[in-house]
Amino acid sequence: MARQDLVLIKRRFGAFVPGSSDPHGRLQERGIDTLIISGTLSHVCCEATARDAMMMNYKVFFVADASATLTDAERGGTLSTMAGIFCDVRDTQSVLDLIAAA
């Protein structure tokens, strides 16, 4: 982890829920408008955070091959919902290519 990395302790399923971790204020202080979301139980915590982030006008990338659920059906449902409405679903290499091009 680099010194410039922002570390938040999340206390609710969604990171943007009041009382969870206050990412919005900390991200705005840094001028960050784009989030890359990955993790486990993506149909719960990752999905909740991605939904809220999109509703707060963040650009959101959901990394399909760096997210996991307990079943293939849950994973498919989450990826379909995320891609259809809430964010740009991509694989890790695609996200890395976007970062390198920026």
Backbone hydrogen bonds, N-H to C=O, Kabsch-Sander energy under -0.5 kcal/mol:
donor,donor_aa,acceptor,acceptor_aa,energy
5,D,2,A,-1.7
7,V,5,D,-0.6
10,K,8,L,-0.7
11,R,20,S,-0.7
17,V,14,G,-1.1
20,S,17,V,-2.5
21,S,15,A,-0.6
26,R,22,D,-1.1
27,L,23,P,-3.1
28,Q,24,H,-2.5
29,E,25,G,-2.0
30,R,26,R,-0.9
31,G,28,Q,-1.3
32,I,27,L,-2.5
35,L,59,K,-3.2
37,I,35,L,-0.5
37,I,61,F,-3.4
39,G,66,A,-1.3
41,L,68,A,-1.0
42,S,68,A,-2.6
44,V,41,L,-2.4
45,C,41,L,-0.9
46,C,41,L,-0.6
47,E,42,S,-1.6
48,A,44,V,-2.4
49,T,45,C,-2.4
50,A,46,C,-2.5
51,R,47,E,-2.6
52,D,48,A,-2.0
53,A,49,T,-2.5
54,M,50,A,-2.4
55,M,51,R,-2.1
56,M,52,D,-1.1
56,M,53,A,-0.6
57,N,54,M,-1.9
58,Y,53,A,-2.5
59,K,33,D,-3.0
60,V,58,Y,-0.5
61,F,35,L,-2.9
62,F,88,D,-2.3
63,V,37,I,-2.7
63,V,61,F,-0.6
64,A,62,F,-0.9
64,A,90,R,-2.6
66,A,63,V,-1.2
67,S,64,A,-1.0
68,A,39,G,-2.1
75,R,71,T,-2.0
76,G,72,D,-2.8
77,G,73,A,-2.3
78,T,74,E,-2.5
79,L,75,R,-2.7
80,S,76,G,-2.3
81,T,77,G,-2.4
82,M,78,T,-2.9
83,A,79,L,-2.4
84,G,80,S,-2.1
85,I,81,T,-1.6
86,F,81,T,-0.9
87,C,82,M,-3.0
88,D,60,V,-2.6
89,V,87,C,-0.7
90,R,62,F,-2.0
90,R,88,D,-0.5
95,V,91,D,-1.9
96,L,92,T,-2.6
97,D,93,Q,-2.4
98,L,94,S,-1.9
99,I,95,V,-2.2
100,A,96,L,-2.4
101,A,97,D,-1.8
102,A,98,L,-1.0
102,A,99,I,-0.6
